[in-house]
């Protein structure tokens, strides 16, 4: 009895050790990748944000100079921040509301609804350079599709990408073309709202609107929360459309933050300043994400969670 | 008694009738809205196709003609030759599949570790993994670029492919880990009793059962690598190495006067592979997108 128990115990210990070893072996690609491509570069980038480095001459420690320049003497930093803020403020709420509305309309038992789902999803596949080129042509001030449409109802359309006032609204409009992605996610979550809750509310005399507001919205609020955080992070990192469509113009009216960062790093070779810009971007994104996370107990409902 | 019963029955019927009229109107209204929205979303694509078949002069006629007078199919071969389309396509395909292979292989290995193998460090490491999803790529951009530059990897595909073999991104690991966790753990136990090691469990049990999740990760990866712009822009500066995105972009910026008809034809054909992948994997893809949202 005794020796057997000892063997078993020893065997279990060996199994555990083996499992632990396997864990490290299997997770090694990520662990190594994390060290080489994330943690290491993060530390280097943080250190570089306190240096001047133009690739050709050795880096030079300059303390908080990069940050001081950024906040006090670089108007383009503030311009980039402003442009990115305004874009985020426009595109994120509009995108979330539009995607949710479309998902609600799609969440019906109608014949052929699948065709519509595909149609709405399709544009979100077309991103990057092809989307940018297509929209440059659509937004063409003289013969573009949008201004043609406006002319049909008697409005003379603005110059869009060539107008300091209209370039950001134009890009926000373009971003709405890709609401298919979040729409599918909302649709799935709408289909996960338990029928019995909606029926119970109906029996209690709740109308369509109040059922939607008091049952559906709370039930899908975790998904809204997830999409909100993701789209804030995404919209702070807009690059391709600005790079291809406007090059930040006219008069820096579409100088997105990451475009400005890219220029500092790869056009002006100010690697230290670009790193400092990246850390400020990180701080800004963290700030807004935390803001959403902190606000979440007030409006996100987790099933089974204890209310505090 | 009978009267009361009748009255009671009569009221619901009238109410029902009004309700169903209202419901019918609501449904009709929402169908109209859906159709209008669908048209609005599709019109840009039709516009692209229409422009791609015009002469450049006809493209600038206002008001525009939706159907070109003489559809110019020759725009397509012309567009394909003016931008070295097949060279860029080959580069894009090479990078996409090279990276995709690494992503699926390494993400599934790591996800298996996080879903199935116990370790004291597992939870802490998983939190670190999730935290990296919040980190904007720009923070590591400059040092990673300098590192690849020091390796002498500029103007090679390596910076765009090799990182995929190291975990394939936190998002894919997370997605696969969530899926692996839903598979019954008794399968592993039975295999262990039969003397299987972790790798056999991974390759013979988990992977075959996780095909839908693997397909989802692969399709996401495909779209991500295919559309990537900043990576190729930073690492590739030779025309012979350009991807489709880069090639299209430089065609526009180098030409003073953009030939929009050719441009739209080129855009059309660069989108085409994406649409082919989408339509052939539509079911998996839509389910996969839904999966990501729910698990998130």
Interface residues (C-beta under 8 A of the other chain):
Chain A: X16 X19 X20 X22 X23 X24 X25 X26 X27 X29 X30 X31 X32 X33 X34 X36 X37 X38 X40 X41 X42 X44 X45 X48 X55 X102 X105 X106 X108 X110 X116 X117 X118 X119 X120 X121 X122 X123 X125 X126 X127 X128 X129 X130 X133 X134 X135 X136 X137 X138 X140 X142 X143 X145 X148 X151 X177 X181 X184 X185 X186 X187 X188 X189 X192 X208 X223 X226 X227 X230 X233 X236 X237 X239 X240 X243 X244 X258 X261 X262 X265 X266 X271 X274 X275 X277 X278 X279 X281 X282 X285 X286 X289
Chain B: X26 X27 X30 X31 X33 X34 X35 X37 X38 X41 X42 X43 X44 X45 X47 X48 X51 X59 X60 X61 X62 X63 X64 X106 X109 X110 X112 X113 X114 X117 X118 X119 X120 X121 X122 X125 X128 X129 X132 X134 X135 X136 X137 X138 X139 X140 X141 X142 X143 X144 X145 X146 X147 X163 X165 X166 X167 X173 X197 X198 X202 X223 X227 X228 X229 X230 X233 X234 X244 X245 X246 X248 X249 X252 X260 X263 X264 X267 X270 X271 X274 X275 X278 X282 X286 X289 X290 X291 X292 X293 X294 X296
